[in-house]
Amino acid sequence: MTSTVDNQWYYQKEEFYGTPSQISGLSFPVEKESRHKGIAFIMMVGMHLKLPQLTMATAALFFQRFYMRRSFKDYKYYDVAATCIYLASKTEESTRKFKDIVIACAQKAAKKDTPIDDQSKASNTIHCKPIFPEFRVWKDTIIYTEELLLETLCFDLSVEHPYHFLLNMFGNYTKDPQRGRKLKQVAWAFVNDSLRTTLCLTKSPKIVAMAALYVAGKYLDENMMESFGESWRESYEPHEREIHGTCMPPGSKPGSEYQENGTPSYGGYLNSPAKLATPVYGMDPDRPTNGDRSMAP
């Protein structure tokens, strides 16, 4: 689903010093770590359920927005992450059986390789009574938290992601297709990695997409004007300063989310060349995980 930019979900950097979590006593590093853990949980469960990439990105966006209005002290990150997966799967019309979502969340939270429902069935055969208390706990938690999540999001479920802007840009790529595919993979990896940060709360999807593509071009030594022609000039030059700020804010260190004076920087994650060999989460822009070609060029 797409929508126009809604300013209620975009924040100035100073606003990240007064989040509900920090007001309730958590430090910035603890909050950042909790956000990372929540997004990692979303990705693990999403891949287990073979959800489309857009669905996982939507769940991550819901998660990041939720904790700008609620505290990690009051709501456990894995409870909210699980509910974001459930809500996003309905929002993006990639629904999975509620039972399957509950079991996947319980399994990943327990860090078990064997499906919990299989263990339950095997035990039930012997003991002839239901034993899978995790299922009921997770089911009740998701049902309860869904209403809270919807209220916190103000029932605003229409979202926009950088992927569409990125794919539209490659419609104007003029060089060797194999080189273009590599450039797309690297840019795609940066967009995927940005889900673990709060860039979606400070920059529009178009700016994130352009920043990812800009850094990918630098990383691969690509001449963007030669590769994309006038479409690059038209998309890049009006937003040049903001794109550079997204890649590396003044004073930040490569690969760091902190500025040199120790204060947090909420841009700058895209400047790290880490994990570029293969797009993170096993996602390939030309091979959507669920077989859906809607995101492929």
N, C-alpha and C positions, 0 to 999 in steps of 0.2 A: 504494500500500500504506500502511496506517496502523498505528500502534502506540501504546501508552501512553508517556508521557514517560520517557525513560531518562536518569537523572542522570549517567551516565558521559559524556554528550555535552554537558553544560552546565558552563560554567566561570565562575569568579569573575574580575572585571576584573584583579586582580593577577596571575592566571595567564598573561595575555597578555604579561607582561614576561619570561617565562621559556620561551617556545616553543622547540622544537628549532632553528628558524631563527636566533633571536637568540642562543641558546647557542653556535651554530656561527659566530657573528660578524656576522650580518646585522643592520642597524639596523631599528627598527620601521617607519620610512617605506619602506624597501626591501621589507620583508615585505608591508606594506599594498599597495604598488604591484604586487607580484607576485600577490597575491590578486586584485586588480582585473583584471589582465591575464588571469589564468586564467579568471575568470568571463566576461570579455568574449569570450574564445575559445570557451567553451562555448556562449554565446548565438549567436555568429556561425555556428558549425557546426550548432547545433541548428536555427536558422532555415533554413539551407541545406538541411537534411535534412527540414524541415517536421515536426519533432518536436512532440508536445504540450507545452504549457506545464509540466505537472506533471513531465514527463520532464526538461526542462531544469532545473527547480527541484531535482529529486532529484540530478541531476549536480552542481549547484552546492553542494548540501549535502554530498555525498560529498567534494567537493574541499576545502571548508572544514574538514571533520573530519579529512581526511587530514593536512593540514599543522599540525594541533595535535599530531601524533605523529611527523611526519617533517619534515625540513628542506628548504627550497628550494635549499640548497646541494648537496644530494645528489640531488634529483629535480627535473628541469625541469618548470616549471608546465604547459607545453603537452603534454608526454607524459602527465602525470597527468590533465589536463583531458580529453584525448582518450579516455583509458581510463574516466574517469568517465562520459562520454557513452555509451560502449559498454555499460558495466555498467548504467547507469540505463535505457537503452532496453530491456534485458532485464528489469530489475526491475519497470518500469512496464508491461511487456507491450506496448511500442510498438516492437518490433524493426525494425531496418533491416538490409539486407544488409551483412555485414561489409565487403565490398569498397567499398560506397558510403560507409560511415563512414570508412574509411581514406582514400579519395580526397578526401572533403570536408575531412578534417583536413589532409592534405597541401596541398590547394589553398589553404585559408585561412591556414595557417602560412607558405606561400610568397607570400601576398598576390597571387595570380593570379586574374584574372577568367575566363580560359579554363580549362575543366576539364582537369586534368592528364592524365586518361585519354584525352581527345580528342587532345591533343598527342602522347601516346605512340602512339596508333593511327596518326596521320598520319605520324609519323617511322618507325614500323615498316613501313609500306607502302613506304617508300623504301629503308630500310636493311635490311629483312628480319631484324631482330634485336631482342630486347627491350631497351628503354632506359627505364625508369621506375624508377630506383633508389629514389626516394622511397617508392614503394608498399611495397617489401619492408622498408625501414627502419621505416616507420610500422606495418606489420602486425606485425613482430617486436616492436616496442616495446610496442604495445598488449597483445599476448599475454603478454609478460613482466610488464608492469606490472599486469595484471589480478590476478594471484595476490598480488602485493605489496599492492595496494589492498584486496583481500578480507581479507587477514590484518590489515592496519592497522585496518580497520573492524570487526574481530572478527566478520566475516560477518553483521553486523547491518545488514540491508538494508531493514528496515521503517521507513519514515519518515512524518512527518506534516507538512503544510504549512498556512500561514495561509489559503490560498484557500477551503478548505471552511468554515472558521469565518466568513469574510467573506460568503460566499454565504448561509450559514444566517441571518446577521443580516438580510440584505435580504429574507428571507422574511417579516419583520415590518415592513417599511417601509410606511408608511400614506399618504404624500403623493403628489404628482404623479409618475407613472412616469418622465417625461422628466427631472425633477429628480433622481429616484432613480438613474437611469442615469448621470447626470453625477457624482453623488457616488460611485457604484460605480467609475467609471473612474478618478477621482482616487485613491481608496483603493487600487485595484488597482495603479496606477502606483507608489505608495509601497511596496507589498509587493514588486513587481518590483525596485524600486531597492534594497530591503533585501538582495537576494541578493548584491549587491556588497560588503556589509559582513559583519561577524561577529555580527550580531544573532541569527542562528540558533544561535549557540553560547552565547548568554547568556540568551535569552528563549524562552519556549515559543511555539509557533505561534499559540495563542489570544491571547497578549499582543501579539504582532507585529500580528495582524489587528486587534485592538481599537485599538492605537496608530495604525495606518494610517487606520482609520476615524475616530478622534477628530481627527487632524490634518486629514483631508479635510473633516470637518465645520467645523473652524475656518477652513479656507481658503475654503470656500464659504459661510460664515456660516449654517450649518445648525443649527437647534435640534434636538438629538438626541433629547431627551425627547419632543417633539412628533412627530418623524419615526418613532421606533421604539417609543415607549410604554414599558411596564414591562420589556420585554426589554432595553432599553438600561440601565435602572437595575440590573437583575439581573446583567448582564454587566460593567458598568463600575464600579459603586461598590465591589465587593469587591476590585478590583484597581487602584483609582484611582491610588495612589501609584506602582505599578510601571509603569502605562501612561504616566504623566507622565514618569517616568524614562527610558522608552524613547524618548519623543519628544524630550526635551531634558534631559539630566542637569544637575544644578546646576553653574553656572560655564561651561557650554558656549556657544559662539557659534552663531547660526543658520547652518545649512548646513555646519558644520565638524565634523570628527571629533576635534578636539582641544579640551581644556579651556583656560581662560585661562592656566593656569600652564605650558602647553606639553605636558602629559602626554596620552596618547591616551585618548579616550573611545569606548567601543564601542557606546554607544547614541547617540541624537541625530541620526542621519542622516535620520530621518523628519520632522524639523522643517523641511526645506528645500522651498520650493515649486517648485524647478527641475523642468523637464520634465513639467509637469502637464497641458499642453494635450492630449497624446495619451499613452496608456500606453506606457512604454518597451518596446523590442523589438518594436513593432508589434502588441502583444497587446491584445486587447479582451476583457473578461470575458464579453461576449455573443456573441463570435465566435472560438471556439478555432481555432488555426491549421490544424489537421489535419482540420477538419470534424467533429470529435467533439463532441457536445453534452453530454458527461458533466460538464463544468465549467460549463455555462451554467445559469442559473436556469430 
